[in-house]
């Protein structure tokens, strides 16, 4: 093949289609495809990097084969390319759009003339949006119009040179670090870098930076295809900061994404948005993305509620590390509301954002398993053989404690605690074949003894209830029996001091309605107390109240007794003297106000000052309670 006399010198990083386009222009051709046809070559084969055509062009132009094909875009399958040993795809190598740096081209014109305007290989990369040399946004040229070929770089520059010049005059510099663009240019040209992401395939590196950077910078709701050129640069640069340092730095970036997520239903897929969707489309079984997928899935399994056996990106989770409420409820066979109440009670989240609550499976699985074994109040009461109200009384008395008790949930009881409580009652219960006829069920004994159920249980647990017994088939407290009098012996209190209504009736020598009336009208101050043994309510009148009443009043019966005569004679004499009784009514005993006139006629009687109040269990002698007059003593 003859060699052309007019050729060009390749520039560093210049692709073959740019070189051939400049050769065609120097030889007077306006279209690269026409030039190749005249030279008995195929422009299409040159643009797709066929080795035979590149070799032919090397012989024709006198340019070394190594220089010509080093940065050539070589098609290696459907939407797959290879440039300088780096594998790229349609996502990372956009052949449909031609991006240029206006300042670079103007500088080419000044240095090497019109034929010096050439393409840089990094301009072909989709995520290269800012020129790292001049810090300017890349300019996207309009689409090529037939018969202009989209890959005829030189002639397309000539077609839009006026636009490029105007853009160079009005260009604005981009602030910030351009480490990402510098890295792209260095790696696509084959220079060594110290970035850790060199371990990844170049296409994987570009997609990782774009997709992860979009999520880091703009959140999971944004899609990389919707980003503007300046946004693409900022997004990729954000991800590159994490990618260049190592696995820990990349995992830290993942953690930042997770913590910044505002999704109402969090999860790996919703938190990582476009990044997760891209990982779903890559080859999970190949080696190209193997290391990245290992890092991502390791982070996901450690920070999201994946269970043993769950598959993500072709990797299987071997052990659950994180729970959310749904996974915890499912694993421990609990209902969602109950698990929610427990989690809130444990302080693992806030009410109103249940979907975002996550916690360590290793730390809380034992607690959840323990909770799953617990019984709600009604089943717990049935297990120990008591009514629900009795269970609550046991809890209030600290005899039985719920295993979990939080304000937002019903208390629950562990079977071990319930069995321990039952055993504490059974421990002191004699096993008998026949229950004595005078024994009463333990759960009903409190009703007969007029006491609280917890008092009965405490007596049974302490062993002081000697009559406690049960059948060999007993399973709960409901199968235990005891004697009523035995229980009364254990709970009997000291007898209170004072006078009962019957005592007051004999002391004052009045009838029953009169005593009731005096107590009801507070003429006799009384209080309601429990009997020290039967624990039934009873009314007691204190000695001070009795003395106060007798200081101001005198009863007809007491005066008649003190005078040693019949009451009718005393009443007649008082009536003749003009002393009238209190207007109580015909059915009540007569009571008089104590006055000097009354005392001159009869001795009213009074309580002896040297005697103590009678006990409620004794029979009170009126003669012992009322001080006798002097003439009676004599």
Secondary structure as GFF3:
##gff-version 3
##sequence-region A 1 634
A	DSSP	alpha_helix	16	26	.	.	.	ID=ss1
A	DSSP	alpha_helix	32	38	.	.	.	ID=ss2
A	DSSP	alpha_helix	43	47	.	.	.	ID=ss3
A	DSSP	alpha_helix	51	61	.	.	.	ID=ss4
A	DSSP	alpha_helix	65	70	.	.	.	ID=ss5
A	DSSP	beta_strand	74	77	.	.	.	ID=ss6
A	DSSP	beta_strand	80	83	.	.	.	ID=ss7
A	DSSP	beta_strand	86	89	.	.	.	ID=ss8
A	DSSP	beta_strand	99	100	.	.	.	ID=ss9
A	DSSP	alpha_helix	102	112	.	.	.	ID=ss10
A	DSSP	three_ten_helix	114	116	.	.	.	ID=ss11
A	DSSP	three_ten_helix	121	124	.	.	.	ID=ss12
A	DSSP	beta_strand	139	140	.	.	.	ID=ss13
A	DSSP	alpha_helix	153	159	.	.	.	ID=ss14
A	DSSP	alpha_helix	161	169	.	.	.	ID=ss15
A	DSSP	alpha_helix	179	188	.	.	.	ID=ss16
A	DSSP	three_ten_helix	196	199	.	.	.	ID=ss17
A	DSSP	alpha_helix	202	218	.	.	.	ID=ss18
A	DSSP	three_ten_helix	224	226	.	.	.	ID=ss19
A	DSSP	alpha_helix	229	243	.	.	.	ID=ss20
A	DSSP	alpha_helix	247	260	.	.	.	ID=ss21
A	DSSP	alpha_helix	268	281	.	.	.	ID=ss22
A	DSSP	alpha_helix	290	303	.	.	.	ID=ss23
A	DSSP	beta_strand	311	312	.	.	.	ID=ss24
A	DSSP	beta_strand	315	316	.	.	.	ID=ss25
A	DSSP	beta_strand	322	324	.	.	.	ID=ss26
A	DSSP	alpha_helix	325	331	.	.	.	ID=ss27
A	DSSP	alpha_helix	336	345	.	.	.	ID=ss28
A	DSSP	three_ten_helix	354	356	.	.	.	ID=ss29
A	DSSP	beta_strand	358	360	.	.	.	ID=ss30
A	DSSP	alpha_helix	361	373	.	.	.	ID=ss31
A	DSSP	beta_strand	375	376	.	.	.	ID=ss32
A	DSSP	alpha_helix	377	384	.	.	.	ID=ss33
A	DSSP	alpha_helix	388	396	.	.	.	ID=ss34
A	DSSP	beta_strand	412	413	.	.	.	ID=ss35
A	DSSP	alpha_helix	415	426	.	.	.	ID=ss36
A	DSSP	beta_strand	430	432	.	.	.	ID=ss37
A	DSSP	beta_strand	439	441	.	.	.	ID=ss38
A	DSSP	alpha_helix	442	449	.	.	.	ID=ss39
A	DSSP	alpha_helix	453	462	.	.	.	ID=ss40
A	DSSP	beta_strand	469	471	.	.	.	ID=ss41
A	DSSP	three_ten_helix	477	479	.	.	.	ID=ss42
A	DSSP	beta_strand	480	483	.	.	.	ID=ss43
A	DSSP	alpha_helix	484	491	.	.	.	ID=ss44
A	DSSP	alpha_helix	501	508	.	.	.	ID=ss45
A	DSSP	alpha_helix	512	520	.	.	.	ID=ss46
A	DSSP	beta_strand	526	530	.	.	.	ID=ss47
A	DSSP	beta_strand	537	541	.	.	.	ID=ss48
A	DSSP	alpha_helix	543	552	.	.	.	ID=ss49
A	DSSP	beta_strand	553	555	.	.	.	ID=ss50
A	DSSP	alpha_helix	556	563	.	.	.	ID=ss51
A	DSSP	alpha_helix	567	576	.	.	.	ID=ss52
A	DSSP	beta_strand	591	593	.	.	.	ID=ss53
A	DSSP	alpha_helix	596	601	.	.	.	ID=ss54
A	DSSP	alpha_helix	622	625	.	.	.	ID=ss55
A	DSSP	alpha_helix	630	633	.	.	.	ID=ss56
###
